[in-house]
Amino acid sequence: MPQNTPPLAFRTFVERLLADGDAVAIGQHVDPHLEVGAVTRRAYETGAPAPLFTSLKGAARGHRILGAPAGLGDPERGTPYGRLATHFGLPRTSTPRRIVEHLVRALHADPVPPVEVATGPCKQNVRIGDEVDLEQFPVPLLHQEDGGRYFGTYGFHVVRSPDGRWTSWSVARTMLRDRNTLVGPAMPQQHIGMIRKLWSDRGEHTPWAMVLGAPPAALAAAGMPLPERVNEDGYVGALTGTPVDVVRTETNGLYVPANSEIVLEGFLSRDETADEGPMGEYHGYAFPDGKPQPVFHVEAVTYRDDPILPVCAAGLPPEENHTVWGTMISAVALDALRGAGLPVDLAWCSYEAATCWLVVSLDRARRRELGLRESELMSRIAEVLFASHAGWLVPKVVVVDDDIDITDIRQVVWAMATRHHPETGHHVFPDAPGIPMVPYLTAAEAAEARGGKSVTNCLLPEGFRGTTASFRTSYPRELQQYVVENWTRYGYPGGGAGGQPHPLLGGQRDRHG
């Protein structure tokens, strides 16, 4: 795959979205103070194309912002996952199953390390030391509740362990503090926090870079809960079949993708903190208070001509925390469950659940072959998931049979309503570790980063004799086909022979994508 393809070059990715009608260039003068966030949120909530803001109040000529880079599209167009699929070079018509299985296959491919090149587009402009002024970029205030303007909402950190053996790319937010510092979380349980501790134990700050407008496949991989000491850059190469071109930073010896739009570099302080937030969160809530977080010092900035800053206006799903992060979590969780020998058909972080639950479908035939009892299955699923990085991030697991298309939230709700027994179907795991950002955790649970974990059994009960009553199951195949072919003759729009599969035939499991 060439370096100038959408998965490996953000600029090409944006051009592809525009050509596909999945992004719209907005020439009207737009204010980064709330207006950018408002338009982006509206785009998420209506399935509209991604907004590319080309005329920004107070910004230097040529500076741009792309909102909703991985928002869902309008399902009526038949490509709701098109923007996400484009991150990986897959067809815009790809289904969630195809996307997840593509990610899982790359987990088992040999890593393809990046290739160092002498220079790249991200070096077209270089500002070092006193020349650094982060205020030159149109950093937006995305929600009126936010405690500041957020530079990094769709970028990733680059840090490396002191021994040079582990390079971590990880997604986390950063708030603009002043012309040359940012502030943001680096939790001890996160890889950036682990590497920061290795440097702090030596009495040193952590060499650091942040990549904005990154190659889309690299951004997605940076949000993937890979195990400790696994380099995301090698996974990107396996995912795309091509090593990522990287360039050396100007000041600290790290390597960043050459095709990036903006690169910040400097160090993550070992001891300095400042107030950060609050910020509209991926759970869909905005809280009244921020808290002290580590400070990132920016000693150099490099960027492309006419740079594009991508932004995620976090909040009610779906947005990138759900579409990208949730999809990457799904792939890692599915791989872990399969690797443990469990009869799992698919795993999916329902976007509508704000990355707070993972739905797992079980292969009924394999389940019968293995002879596993329901209680044993629930315990084994919890044991595997809650011990993994993916399971640390997602607090609730819902288990269904494989007659349910778990990527269709309507079917998941139906299974929960009709198959979950309130007395015997809920399994709680109060000692399991978890991310402390989950809104419903008690103060003690959040402080200990433990608790609030559950597995909900929505399997068909043993001895169940009913069948599903639906268009797909309750009529002869010949009649189904006749009805679909004659749909417009009945007076309904679209869906005739030779077109896309009619929505009434939806709900069938797509095993092949």
C-alpha positions as CSV (number, residue, x, y, z in Angstrom):
1,M,0.0,0.0,0.0
2,P,1.6,3.3,-1.0
3,Q,2.2,6.0,1.6
4,N,-0.2,8.5,0.0
5,T,-3.2,6.3,0.5
6,P,-6.0,7.2,2.9
7,P,-4.9,4.8,5.7
8,L,-1.3,6.2,5.7
9,A,-1.8,9.9,4.9
10,F,-4.4,12.1,6.6
11,R,-4.4,14.6,3.8
12,T,-5.3,11.9,1.3
13,F,-7.9,10.6,3.7
14,V,-9.6,14.0,3.8
15,E,-9.5,14.3,0.0
16,R,-11.1,10.8,-0.3
17,L,-13.9,11.8,2.1
18,L,-14.6,15.0,0.1
19,A,-14.6,13.0,-3.2
20,D,-17.0,10.4,-1.7
21,G,-19.4,13.1,-0.4
22,D,-18.6,12.0,3.2
23,A,-17.1,15.4,4.0
24,V,-18.1,18.9,3.1
25,A,-15.8,21.9,2.8
26,I,-17.3,24.8,4.7
27,G,-16.1,28.1,3.3
28,Q,-18.3,30.3,5.5
29,H,-16.3,32.1,8.2
30,V,-16.6,29.9,11.4
31,D,-15.6,30.7,14.9
32,P,-13.4,28.0,16.7
33,H,-15.0,29.3,19.9
34,L,-18.0,26.9,20.2
35,E,-19.2,27.2,16.6
36,V,-16.8,24.5,15.4
37,G,-17.9,22.2,18.2
38,A,-21.6,22.9,17.6
39,V,-21.4,22.1,13.9
40,T,-19.4,18.9,14.6
41,R,-21.9,17.7,17.3
42,R,-24.8,18.4,14.9
43,A,-23.0,16.4,12.2
44,Y,-22.6,13.4,14.6
45,E,-26.2,13.5,15.7
46,T,-27.7,13.8,12.2
47,G,-25.3,11.4,10.3
48,A,-24.1,14.3,8.2
49,P,-20.8,14.4,6.4
50,A,-17.7,15.4,8.3
51,P,-17.3,19.2,8.3
52,L,-14.0,20.6,7.0
53,F,-13.7,24.2,8.2
54,T,-11.6,26.2,5.7
55,S,-12.2,29.8,7.0
56,L,-11.6,30.1,10.7
57,K,-12.0,33.3,12.8
58,G,-8.6,34.4,14.2
59,A,-6.6,31.7,12.3
60,A,-3.8,32.2,9.9
61,R,-4.8,31.8,6.2
62,G,-4.8,28.1,5.2
63,H,-5.3,26.6,8.6
64,R,-8.2,24.2,8.7
65,I,-10.1,22.0,11.1
66,L,-11.8,18.6,10.3
67,G,-14.6,17.7,12.6
68,A,-16.1,14.2,13.1
69,P,-13.3,12.3,11.2
70,A,-14.8,9.0,12.1
71,G,-18.5,9.9,12.7
72,L,-21.2,7.6,11.4
73,G,-22.7,8.4,8.0
74,D,-26.4,8.5,7.1
75,P,-27.6,4.8,7.0
76,E,-30.0,5.7,4.1
77,R,-26.9,6.1,1.9
78,G,-25.9,2.5,2.6
79,T,-22.5,3.3,4.0
80,P,-22.9,4.3,7.7
81,Y,-19.4,2.9,8.5
82,G,-17.7,4.4,5.4
83,R,-15.5,6.9,7.3
84,L,-14.3,4.2,9.7
85,A,-13.6,1.7,6.9
86,T,-11.6,4.4,5.0
87,H,-9.2,4.5,8.0
88,F,-8.2,1.0,7.1
89,G,-8.4,1.1,3.3
90,L,-11.5,-1.1,3.3
91,P,-14.5,-0.5,1.0
92,R,-17.0,2.1,2.3
93,T,-19.7,-0.6,2.3
94,S,-17.8,-2.7,4.8
95,T,-19.9,-4.1,7.7
96,P,-18.8,-4.0,11.3
97,R,-18.0,-7.7,11.1
98,R,-15.7,-7.2,8.2
99,I,-13.9,-4.4,9.9
100,V,-13.4,-6.2,13.2
101,E,-12.2,-9.4,11.5
102,H,-9.7,-7.4,9.4
103,L,-8.3,-5.9,12.6
104,V,-8.1,-9.4,14.3
105,R,-6.2,-10.9,11.3
106,A,-3.6,-8.1,11.6
107,L,-3.1,-9.1,15.3
108,H,-1.8,-12.4,14.1
109,A,0.3,-11.1,11.2
110,D,4.0,-10.5,11.7
111,P,4.6,-6.9,12.8
112,V,6.0,-4.6,10.0
113,P,8.3,-2.1,11.7
114,P,8.3,1.5,10.4
115,V,10.9,2.9,8.0
116,E,12.9,6.0,8.8
117,V,13.0,8.6,6.1
118,A,15.1,11.8,5.9
119,T,12.1,14.1,5.9
120,G,8.4,14.3,5.1
121,P,5.4,16.6,4.8
122,C,5.2,17.2,8.6
123,K,8.6,19.0,8.3
124,Q,7.5,21.7,5.8
125,N,7.4,24.2,8.7
126,V,9.6,24.0,11.8
127,R,9.4,26.2,14.9
128,I,11.8,25.5,17.8
129,G,12.3,27.1,21.2
130,D,11.1,30.7,21.5
131,E,9.4,30.3,18.0
132,V,6.9,27.9,19.5
133,D,3.5,29.4,19.9
134,L,0.6,27.0,20.1
135,E,-1.8,29.9,19.9
136,Q,-1.0,30.2,16.2
137,F,-3.3,27.2,15.6
138,P,-7.1,27.5,15.7
139,V,-7.5,25.5,18.9
140,P,-11.3,25.2,19.5
141,L,-13.4,25.5,22.6
142,L,-15.6,22.5,21.9
143,H,-18.3,22.7,24.6
144,Q,-19.4,25.6,26.7
145,E,-18.8,23.4,29.8
146,D,-15.2,22.8,29.0
147,G,-12.5,24.2,31.2
148,G,-10.3,25.2,28.3
149,R,-9.5,24.7,24.6
150,Y,-8.5,21.2,23.6
151,F,-5.6,20.9,21.1
152,G,-5.5,17.1,21.2
153,T,-8.8,15.3,20.8
154,Y,-8.0,13.2,17.8
155,G,-4.2,12.7,18.0
156,F,-1.8,10.4,19.8
157,H,1.1,10.6,22.2
158,V,4.5,9.1,21.3
159,V,6.7,8.0,24.2
160,R,9.5,5.4,24.5
161,S,10.9,3.5,27.5
162,P,14.3,4.5,28.7
163,D,15.8,1.3,27.4
164,G,14.5,2.0,23.9
165,R,12.7,-1.3,23.6
166,W,9.1,-0.1,23.9
167,T,7.6,2.7,21.9
168,S,4.0,3.5,22.8
169,W,1.5,5.3,20.6
170,S,-1.6,6.2,22.7
171,V,-4.7,8.3,22.3
172,A,-5.5,10.8,25.1
173,R,-6.7,14.4,25.2
174,T,-4.6,17.5,25.8
175,M,-5.8,20.9,26.8
176,L,-4.0,24.1,25.8
177,R,-2.5,25.8,28.8
178,D,-0.4,28.6,27.2
179,R,1.8,29.2,24.2
180,N,4.1,26.3,24.9
181,T,2.4,23.9,27.4
182,L,-0.5,21.5,27.4
183,V,-2.1,19.5,30.2
184,G,-3.8,16.2,30.2
185,P,-4.2,12.8,31.8
186,A,-1.5,10.1,31.9
187,M,-3.0,7.5,34.2
188,P,-0.7,5.0,35.9
189,Q,-2.7,2.1,34.3
190,Q,-2.2,3.6,30.8
191,H,0.9,2.8,28.8
192,I,1.9,6.5,28.7
193,G,1.7,6.5,32.5
194,M,3.7,3.3,32.8
195,I,6.5,4.8,30.6
196,R,6.4,8.1,32.5
197,K,7.0,6.2,35.7
198,L,10.1,4.5,34.2
199,W,11.5,7.9,33.4
200,S,10.4,9.4,36.7
201,D,12.1,6.6,38.6
202,R,15.3,7.8,37.0
203,G,14.6,11.3,38.1
204,E,14.0,12.4,34.5
205,H,11.2,13.9,32.4
206,T,9.7,11.7,29.7
207,P,10.7,12.6,26.1
208,W,7.4,13.1,24.3
209,A,5.7,13.9,21.0
210,M,2.1,14.3,20.0
211,V,0.9,13.7,16.5
212,L,-2.2,15.4,15.1
213,G,-3.6,14.7,11.7
214,A,-1.9,11.3,11.9
215,P,-2.2,8.6,9.3
216,P,-5.7,7.3,10.1
217,A,-4.6,3.7,10.5
218,A,-2.0,4.8,12.9
219,L,-4.5,6.9,15.0
220,A,-6.8,3.9,15.2
221,A,-3.9,1.6,16.3
222,A,-2.9,4.1,18.9
223,G,-6.4,3.7,20.4
224,M,-6.2,-0.1,20.4
225,P,-5.7,-1.8,23.8
226,L,-2.7,-3.8,22.8
227,P,-0.6,-5.5,25.6
228,E,2.2,-3.8,27.4
229,R,5.5,-3.5,25.5
230,V,3.8,-4.1,22.1
231,N,4.7,-1.4,19.7
232,E,1.7,0.0,17.8
233,D,3.9,1.1,14.9
234,G,4.5,-2.5,13.9
235,Y,0.8,-3.3,14.1
236,V,0.0,-0.4,11.7
237,G,2.5,-2.0,9.2
238,A,0.8,-5.4,9.6
239,L,-2.7,-3.8,9.2
240,T,-1.9,-1.9,6.1
241,G,0.7,-4.3,4.7
242,T,3.2,-1.4,4.4
243,P,5.7,0.0,6.9
244,V,4.9,3.5,8.1
245,D,7.3,6.2,7.0
246,V,8.6,7.9,10.1
247,V,10.9,10.9,10.7
248,R,13.1,11.8,13.6
249,T,11.8,14.6,15.8
250,E,13.8,17.9,16.0
251,T,14.7,17.8,19.7
252,N,14.3,14.4,21.5
253,G,15.1,11.5,19.2
254,L,11.6,10.1,18.9
255,Y,10.0,9.0,15.6
256,V,6.7,10.2,14.2
257,P,4.8,9.5,11.0
258,A,6.2,11.6,8.2
259,N,2.8,12.2,6.7
260,S,1.3,13.8,9.8
261,E,-0.3,17.3,9.7
262,I,1.1,18.7,13.0
263,V,3.7,17.3,15.4
264,L,4.4,18.7,18.9
265,E,7.5,17.6,20.7
266,G,9.1,18.2,24.0
267,F,8.7,16.4,27.4
268,L,6.1,15.2,29.8
269,S,7.0,16.5,33.3
270,R,7.8,14.0,35.9
271,D,6.3,16.1,38.7
272,E,4.6,19.3,37.4
273,T,0.8,19.4,37.3
274,A,-1.9,22.0,36.4
275,D,-5.7,22.1,36.4
276,E,-7.2,20.4,33.4
277,G,-10.9,20.2,32.4
278,P,-13.6,19.7,32.8
279,M,-14.4,18.5,29.3
280,G,-17.5,17.0,27.7
281,E,-16.7,13.2,28.1
282,Y,-17.2,10.2,25.9
283,H,-19.8,8.8,28.3
284,G,-22.0,11.6,27.2
285,Y,-21.7,13.8,30.2
286,A,-20.0,17.1,31.2
287,F,-19.0,17.4,34.8
288,P,-18.5,20.7,36.7
289,D,-14.9,20.2,37.9
290,G,-11.6,19.5,36.4
291,K,-8.5,18.2,38.3
292,P,-4.7,18.5,38.3
293,Q,-3.0,16.6,35.5
294,P,0.6,16.3,34.2
295,V,2.0,19.1,32.2
296,F,3.4,18.6,28.7
297,H,6.2,21.1,27.6
298,V,6.4,21.8,23.9
299,E,9.9,22.6,22.7
300,A,9.3,22.3,19.0
301,V,6.4,22.3,16.5
302,T,6.5,21.0,12.9
303,Y,3.6,21.1,10.5
304,R,2.5,20.8,6.9
305,D,1.6,23.8,4.8
306,D,-2.1,24.7,5.3
307,P,-2.4,22.2,8.2
308,I,-5.6,20.4,9.1
309,L,-6.3,19.9,12.8
310,P,-8.8,17.0,13.4
311,V,-11.2,17.3,16.3
312,C,-13.5,15.0,18.2
313,A,-16.3,16.9,20.0
314,A,-16.9,14.2,22.6
315,G,-20.3,13.5,24.1
316,L,-23.4,11.6,23.3
317,P,-22.6,8.6,21.0
318,P,-21.7,7.9,18.4
319,E,-18.5,9.9,18.0
320,E,-14.8,8.8,17.6
321,N,-14.5,7.5,21.2
322,H,-17.1,5.0,20.2
323,T,-16.6,4.4,16.5
324,V,-12.8,4.1,16.5
325,W,-11.9,3.3,20.1
326,G,-14.9,1.0,20.6
327,T,-14.1,-0.9,17.3
328,M,-10.5,-1.4,18.3
329,I,-11.5,-2.7,21.7
330,S,-14.0,-5.1,20.0
331,A,-11.2,-6.6,17.9
332,V,-8.8,-7.1,20.9
333,A,-11.6,-8.5,23.1
334,L,-12.7,-10.9,20.3
335,D,-9.2,-12.1,19.8
336,A,-8.7,-12.7,23.6
337,L,-11.9,-14.7,23.9
338,R,-11.2,-16.8,20.9
339,G,-7.6,-17.4,22.1
340,A,-9.0,-18.7,25.4
341,G,-10.9,-21.4,23.5
342,L,-14.4,-19.9,24.2
343,P,-17.1,-20.5,21.6
344,V,-17.3,-16.8,20.6
345,D,-18.8,-15.7,17.3
346,L,-18.2,-12.0,17.5
347,A,-17.6,-9.2,20.1
348,W,-18.9,-5.6,19.6
349,C,-18.8,-2.4,21.6
350,S,-22.2,-1.1,20.8
351,Y,-21.6,2.5,19.8
352,E,-24.9,3.6,21.5
353,A,-23.6,2.3,24.9
354,A,-20.7,4.9,24.9
355,T,-18.0,2.2,25.3
356,C,-19.5,1.1,28.5
357,W,-20.6,-2.4,27.4
358,L,-19.3,-5.1,25.1
359,V,-21.8,-7.5,23.5
360,V,-20.5,-11.1,23.0
361,S,-22.3,-13.6,20.8
362,L,-21.7,-17.3,21.3
363,D,-21.6,-19.9,18.6
364,R,-24.5,-22.2,19.6
365,A,-23.2,-25.3,17.8
366,R,-19.7,-25.0,19.4
367,R,-21.2,-24.2,22.8
368,R,-23.2,-27.5,22.6
369,E,-20.1,-29.4,21.6
370,L,-18.1,-28.1,24.5
371,G,-20.9,-28.8,26.9
372,L,-20.3,-25.6,29.0
373,R,-22.9,-24.6,31.5
374,E,-24.2,-21.1,31.4
375,S,-22.7,-20.1,34.8
376,E,-19.3,-21.6,33.8
377,L,-19.4,-19.6,30.5
378,M,-20.2,-16.3,32.3
379,S,-17.3,-16.8,34.7
380,R,-14.8,-17.8,32.0
381,I,-15.8,-14.8,29.9
382,A,-15.3,-12.5,32.9
383,E,-12.0,-14.1,33.8
384,V,-10.6,-13.6,30.3
385,L,-12.0,-10.1,29.6
386,F,-11.5,-8.4,32.9
387,A,-7.9,-9.5,33.1
388,S,-7.2,-7.9,29.7
389,H,-6.5,-4.3,28.8
390,A,-9.7,-4.3,26.7
391,G,-11.7,-5.6,29.6
392,W,-10.2,-2.9,31.9
393,L,-11.7,-0.3,29.6
394,V,-15.2,-1.7,29.3
395,P,-17.1,-2.4,32.5
396,K,-20.2,-4.3,31.3
397,V,-20.4,-7.5,29.2
398,V,-23.7,-8.7,27.6
399,V,-23.7,-12.3,26.3
400,V,-26.2,-13.5,23.6
401,D,-26.6,-16.4,21.2
402,D,-25.4,-16.0,17.6
403,D,-28.9,-15.7,16.2
404,I,-28.6,-12.0,17.4
405,D,-26.8,-9.6,15.1
406,I,-24.9,-7.8,17.9
407,T,-24.0,-4.8,15.6
408,D,-27.8,-4.0,15.5
409,I,-28.7,-2.3,18.8
410,R,-32.4,-3.1,18.2
411,Q,-31.7,-6.8,18.3
412,V,-29.5,-6.5,21.4
413,V,-32.3,-4.6,23.3
414,W,-34.8,-7.3,22.2
415,A,-32.5,-10.1,23.6
416,M,-31.9,-8.2,26.8
417,A,-35.7,-7.6,27.3
418,T,-36.8,-11.2,26.5
419,R,-33.9,-13.5,27.5
420,H,-32.3,-11.9,30.6
421,H,-33.6,-13.3,33.9
422,P,-33.4,-10.6,36.5
423,E,-32.6,-13.1,39.3
424,T,-30.2,-15.5,37.7
425,G,-28.9,-13.6,34.7
426,H,-26.7,-11.0,36.3
427,H,-23.2,-11.7,37.5
428,V,-21.2,-9.0,39.4
429,F,-17.4,-8.9,39.7
430,P,-16.7,-6.2,42.4
431,D,-13.0,-6.9,42.6
432,A,-12.2,-6.6,38.9
433,P,-10.0,-3.7,37.9
434,G,-11.4,-1.0,35.7
435,I,-11.0,2.5,34.2
436,P,-11.9,5.1,36.9
437,M,-13.8,7.4,34.5
438,V,-17.0,5.4,34.4
439,P,-19.7,7.8,35.6
440,Y,-21.7,5.4,37.9
441,L,-18.7,4.3,40.0
442,T,-18.7,5.3,43.7
443,A,-16.0,7.6,44.9
444,A,-14.2,4.7,46.5
445,E,-14.4,2.5,43.4
446,A,-13.1,5.3,41.2
447,A,-10.2,6.0,43.7
448,E,-9.2,2.3,43.7
449,A,-9.9,1.8,39.9
450,R,-11.8,-1.3,40.8
451,G,-15.4,-2.5,40.7
452,G,-18.6,-1.8,38.8
453,K,-18.0,-4.8,36.5
454,S,-20.7,-7.2,35.4
455,V,-21.6,-9.9,32.9
456,T,-25.3,-10.1,31.8
457,N,-26.6,-13.5,30.5
458,C,-29.0,-13.0,27.6
459,L,-28.7,-16.5,26.2
460,L,-31.8,-18.4,25.3
461,P,-32.9,-20.4,28.3
462,E,-32.2,-24.1,28.3
463,G,-35.1,-26.1,26.8
464,F,-36.5,-23.0,25.0
465,R,-38.8,-24.2,22.2
466,G,-39.8,-20.9,20.5
467,T,-38.6,-19.6,17.2
468,T,-38.1,-16.0,16.0
469,A,-41.1,-14.5,14.3
470,S,-39.8,-12.2,11.6
471,F,-39.8,-11.5,7.9
472,R,-36.7,-13.6,7.5
473,T,-37.9,-16.6,9.5
474,S,-41.6,-16.8,9.2
475,Y,-42.1,-17.0,5.4
476,P,-40.8,-19.2,2.6
477,R,-37.7,-18.0,1.0
478,E,-39.5,-17.8,-2.4
479,L,-42.1,-15.5,-0.9
480,Q,-39.5,-13.3,0.7
481,Q,-37.8,-12.8,-2.6
482,Y,-41.1,-12.1,-4.4
483,V,-42.0,-9.5,-1.8
484,V,-38.6,-7.8,-2.1
485,E,-38.7,-7.8,-5.9
486,N,-42.2,-6.3,-5.9
487,W,-41.6,-3.8,-3.1
488,T,-42.0,-0.7,-5.2
489,R,-45.2,-2.1,-6.8
490,Y,-46.7,-2.2,-3.4
491,G,-46.2,1.5,-3.3
492,Y,-43.0,1.7,-1.2
493,P,-39.9,3.5,-2.3
494,G,-36.7,1.7,-3.5
495,G,-35.6,-1.9,-2.6
496,G,-36.4,-3.5,-5.9
497,A,-34.6,-6.3,-7.6
498,G,-31.1,-5.4,-8.6
499,G,-30.7,-2.8,-5.9
500,Q,-29.2,-3.0,-2.4
501,P,-30.6,-5.7,-0.1
502,H,-33.9,-4.5,1.3
503,P,-33.9,-3.4,4.9
504,L,-36.6,-6.0,5.7
505,L,-34.0,-8.7,5.0
506,G,-31.7,-7.1,7.6
507,G,-30.8,-8.8,10.8
508,Q,-29.2,-11.7,9.0
509,R,-25.7,-12.4,10.3
510,D,-23.0,-11.3,7.9
511,R,-20.2,-13.7,8.5
512,H,-18.2,-12.7,5.5
513,G,-18.6,-9.0,5.3
